[in-house]
Structures are given as structure tokens and as C-alpha cells.
Amino acid sequence: MSTLELQQISKSYQSVTVLNGIDLQVTAGSRTAIVGPSGSGKTTLLRIIAGFETPDSGKVILQGNPLFDSSTQVPAHKRGIGFVPQDGALFPHFTVAGNIAYGLKGTRQDKTRRVDELMEMVALDRRLSSLWPHEISGGQQQRVALARALAQRPVLMLLDEPFSALDTALRASTRKAVAELLAQANIASILVTHDQTEALSFADQVAVMRGGRLAHVGPPQELYLRPVDEPTATFLGETLILSAHIDAGWADCALGRVKVDDAKRSGQTRVMLRPEQITITPLSADHHYATHCLAKIVSIDFAGFISTIGLSIDGRDEVVEIKTVSREGLRVGLMVDLTTVGQAHIFAD
């Protein structure tokens, strides 16, 4: 069952089209990430779902009930949707407990009990309740913002780049904790981010947004391994895209013969491999075995954990660049064997 359904959502500002016919479904208890570059329209879409912006046309439906259509517009505070903004937006003149309790109804005892429940839910030490926002860490501030949003018992949680201000290690741990919390509470969520790694690790449905449209929507593994087009492939991670001739399920390309994921295709096209599919093995001086693909290292761009290796393929004019985990033993001039693991992806026509 869909918690949220968007149908043909469009939005323009004067002559600039920001959203163009967006269709999206979010199932109950699921995690969706909308990822795209700055200016792609993702934050505008999130604000339309929340009720902070009004679309020009389309429908927003929550649990079968219209929130927006040609005759309906439910205000933001009546939608039953939680919203965690990028900076947490805590009230600086309220304590941690005061921020969480904001908007709660009931007696003081009821509010205190609910705040205690929420702090435990988001793994916040109860001793922090009397502190001010500036006295706690960035990760703790985000948990307070999440607890405040959860206080209203929403059926859908919207997260507007909530981890972007945190350092790398804290961002990863906070993201994991939030994902686990939302899963345990069985609350559907939508995360907006420009971070591809964040989108792929957080969500069970990823929507890549480009130019006001959803270019590809699906499970993260599908988008990463079988993206719909080259721009989506390169946006989601490092790629090796090669010209190839396809015949009987195999591609003849710069890396030799590589199996492809569509045996029905044939003719000239371009195929994609991810760097982790290619193994670089130095050849010994007395090698006499047949290699999968013989190449010479012509350049190495060392960048710590990852290096970019420039390879001159035996019998071909082009130089191929492959990103790989840095290791000792690779040097310019070294002959290597290239082995491809898995299948190359052929983009849809």
C-alpha cells in the first residue's frame, strides 16, 4: 500500500520550470531518497509534499486522501507529515526538552512522559533535556529535531539534507541510526540529498532527479548497476564507459570481450562497467599464460585510498582510466592483466 502518491506534479517560477510532471509512490514504512545536483528541483518537491509550497498542477495523495488537487489544498499543519530541515532549526530559547515538547498537547505530566519516550526512541541521554541547543553536538541537535518531528506521530517523515552539516564520521553514524529508528517505528520517509553515497546507503528506493524530472526510480542496487542512461550512471558513482560492438551477449571493447546484461542487443553501442568490476594484476617477468586483456600503465594519479590508473591497452590506440584501491607494486611502465568480473551494462535505447 502506498503511503504517498504524487501524480504529475509540476511547478514553475515565472518562465523557469522547476518540476515537470513528477510521478512517485512511497510505500508504507519504506525509505526513499531523492538525489540530484543543486537546482534539480528536489527541495521544491519536498516542500510541496510538506505543504510549504503549492504546485501549479498535479495531485498529492497521502494514505488515499488528497492533500492537493484541483479542488483540495490541505495546509501543512494538518497533513500529519513530519519535517526535519537541513539545520535542525531548533528554537534557541527552548531547552532540549522544550524543543521536543513544542506543539504537544496534554498535562505537564503527559508532556514529560512523551518527551522521555521520544528521547529514548532517538537514543538521547535524558540528562540532556535541560541543556540549550548550543550546548549539545551537531549529531545530538539532529536527534532532537527528529524527536520533535516524531512527537506528532506522523505517517510520513521528510528529511531535507539533515546530515550535511555534520562531519563525515558523524554523518554516517547518524544516518544509520535515523534509518534504523524510522524502520523500527514503521514510518515512511523521504530524504532529499545531493550526496550519492548517502542516498544509496539510506534508502530502499532511490529517485534520481535531473532538470525537474525523475530520470530513474528504483532500488539502489538497480540504479547503481543498471542505470537508465549515462548521466545517471556517472552521477551515481565512478564509471568506465566504453564504445563496444555487441554480438550474442558479448561486447568487443577496449577491455577485450566482456559479457553484457542484455543478450538480445546487437550492433554498435556504449557499455558501462563500475571500477570494482575490473581487477588489475601485474604480470611476472616470465609470464607465458594467456591474459584476459594486456595493458601497460602509462600514468598513476595517487589520491590516498583511491588511485586513477591510466592504461594503454595492447593493440588499441585509446588510453583507459580506471579508479582502483591504491596499493604498492603498481608503477608507470608496468605490464598488467585486466580481468573483468560480472557483466557490462548496456544503456536503454
N, C-alpha and C positions, 0 to 999 in steps of 0.2 A: 504494500500500500504506500502511496506517495504522501509524505508529509507536506511537501511543497511542490507546486507545479507552476512553471512560468510558460506562458503561451504568447509568442510573437511580441515580446516586449521591445518597444522602440523609444528612443529619446534623442532629441536634437536641441542644441542651444543655438538659436538663430539659424545660420546656414550650416553649422557643423553637426554632423550626425555622430552621436556618441554610442548609441546602441541601435542595432539594426536587426530586428526580428529574432530575438533571443528565445529559444525553447530550452527548458531544462526541467528535469524531475529529480527530486531528492527524496529517497525512501526513508521510512521511519527508522530512527536510530543510526543512520548512516553518516559518514563524514565525507563531505565534498570540498574540494579545493578548487578555487577559480584562480588560475595563474596566468599572468601576461605581463608584458612590459608596461612602463608608465604611459598613460594616455590611451590604454586599450579599452577602457570603459568598465573595468571590473569593480572599482569602488562605487561608481554611479549605480551599477546593477545592485550592489549590496544595499545601498541607501534606498533604492526603490523597494526592495523586499522589506526593509525595516519600516518604510512609510515616511522616511525623511525627504524623499524626492517623489515626484509624480511623473509617471511615464506619459508619453504622448498617446500611446496606444498599446493594446495587449491586455493580458489577464494575469493576475497574481492570485493563486488559489492555495489556501492553507487548510489541510485536512478536509478537503472537499468544500470548504466555504470560501466564497470570493472575498478577497481583500481589496482588489481593484479590478474593475472592468468598466465598460461604457456607462454603467449606471450606479456603480458602487465605489466608494473610497473610504475604507476603514482607517481612522487615524492611528498613528504609530503606537500610542499608549494603550490602545485597545486590541492590538494584534496578537498578544501573547508570544512575542518574539524577544529574546534576549540579545543584547548588543554589547560587544566588548571592543571599544575603539583602540586605535593604534597606541596611544599613550596611556591607556587605562582611564584617564580623565577622572581621577579620584578627587573628591572635594577636599581641598587642603585644610579647611577649617573644621572638618569632621575627623574623629578618630577612625581607626580601622573598623571597630565595631559600628560606629555611626555611619560609615560609608556602606557597610553591608546591610544595615538595618534600614537604610533610606528607602522610603516607599512602603515598608512593611506596615500592615495593619494589625491591631490587637493590643492587648495589655503590654505593660513593660516586661512582665514575666514571659509572655508569649514571644515577644521580640528577642529577648535574651536567649531563650531556648532555641529559637530558629537560627540566630547568629552562631550559637555554639555548634549546631548541626552543620551549618554551612562551612564554618572554619575547619571542622573535622573532615568534611567532604573534600575540601580543596587542600588538605594537608597543611593548614596553617596552625602554628602553635597558639593556643588560647591566650598565652601571655602577651601576644602582640596586640590584643584587642584595644588596649588603652593608648597605644602609640599613634603618632601622627604619620601621615603618608610619607613625609620627608625623612622619617626615622627608620624606614624599612627599605629593603633592597628592591631593585627593579623587578626581579622574579616574584617577590612577595607582593609587590604592588599589582602585578598582573593577576595573581591568585585572588587578591581582594576584589579586583574588578570583575573577575569571573564569578566569585561568590555573590557579589551584588546582583549580577545578571541572573544567576540561578535562583536568587531569593524569590523571584516572581513566578517560579515554576514554569518556565517557557517550554513550548513544544518544539521550538527551533532556536538554535543559538547561532548568531552571526559574529564572526571574528575578523576584524579589519586590521590585518597585519599586526597582530598583538605582540609578536615576539621580536619585531625588527629593531627595537631599541636595546635589546639585551646582547651581551657578549656571546660569542659563538658557543661556548660550552653550556652556558646557562640557557641559551635559546633552545638547544637540542633537548636538554633535560626537561625544561618547562613545557615544550611542545609535546613530548611524550607523556608527561603527567596529565596535561589537559586532554589529550586524545583518550587516555585510559579513563579519566573521570567522566567524560561525555559518554563513552561506551557503557560504563557501569550504570550511569543514570538513564541510558537508552534515549538520549536527546539527540535528535538530528542536528547537524551543524554544517555551516558553510564558512570556510576560511578563504579570505582573499589575501594573496601574497604575490610578490614578484620573484620569490625565491623558488627555483625549480625543485631543489632538494627537499625543501620544506613541504611543498605540495605533494611530491611523490611519497614521502615518508608518513605524512599525516593522514592522507585521505584513502578511502576505498573507491572513490570516484573523482577523477581529475578532469577539469574543463579548461582547455587552453583557449584564451581569448586573444583575438588579434583584430584590430581595426573595427571594434564594435560588434564582432561576430564571434561565435564559438566555433573555432576551427576543428576541434576534435574533443569528444567527451567519451570517457570510458574508464576502465580500471587502470591504475598506474602502470602495471606491467605491460598492458596492451599499448598504451601511448608511448612508452619508452622503447619497446622492441618493434612495434608495428605502427609507427605514426602515419597519419594520413598523407602528409606531404613533407617536403624538405624543410620549409620554415619551422614546422612543428618539431621535426627531428632535431634540428640544430638548436632550437630554443630549449629543449628539454635536456640537453647534455652534449658532451663531445661526440662527434660523429666522424666517420670516414665514408664519404660519398664518392662513388666511382662510376665512370661510364662502363657499360657492360653489354655484351651480346648474350641474350637468353635463348637457351635451346634445351628442351627436355628436362627442365627442372634444374639446370646448371647455368651459372654465369661465367663467361670468359671475360676476365677483367685484369687489372694491373696485378692482382694477387694470385693470378692463375685461375684455375677452375674452382668455383665456390658454389655450394648448393644454395638454392634460393627457396623462399617460403611460398612461392606460387608456381606450381608445375605447369599451369595452363598458359602462362605468359610466354611470349617468344618475341624475338627481334631485339632491336637496339633500345636501351633504356638506361636508367641510373639506379644503382643499388646502394643500400646503406648497411654499414657494419658499425657496431659500437667498439671502442678501443679494447675493452676487456675480452672481446672475441678473438683477438689476434695475439699470438704468442711469438715472441722474438727469442730465438735460440742461437747463440754464437756457434759457428762451425769450427770444428777442430782442424788442425793443420793437415791431418791425413784423412779427411773425410772422403769416403767412397760411396756413401749411400745417396739415394735419390732424395732431393729436398722437395718440399711442397711448393716453395717459392724462394728462389735465391735472390738476395739483395745485399747491397753494400750501404753501410751507414755513412752518410755524407754530412750530417750535422746533428748536434745534440744541444738542445736548449734545456738546461737543468733548472728546475724551479722547486727544489726540495723534494717533496714526496713524489711529484709527477715530473717527468721529462718528456719533451717533444722530440721524437727521433725522426730525422729526415732520411728517407731510404730511396736509393736508386735501384729500381727493380731490374734484374737481369733480363736483357732482351727488349726492354721498353724505354722510351725516351723520358717519360714523366717521373717526377720525384714525388713520393707519397710521404705525408707526415702522419705519424701515429703517436698518440699520447700513451705512455706506459708508466708503470711504477718504476721509479729510479732505482738503479742497482749498479753495483760495481761490475766491471768487466766489459761494459759497452763503451766503445770508443769510435771516433771517426776513422773510417777506413776498414773497419771490421766487417767481414762477410758473415751474414746471418741467414738463418732459415726462418721463414714466416709460416706459421700454421694457423689456419682459421678454424675456430670452434663454432658449431651451430650453423645457422642459415643466414644468408644475407636477405635483407628485406627489400622488396620491390614496392615502390610507391604506387598508390592507386592512380588510374588514368584520370 
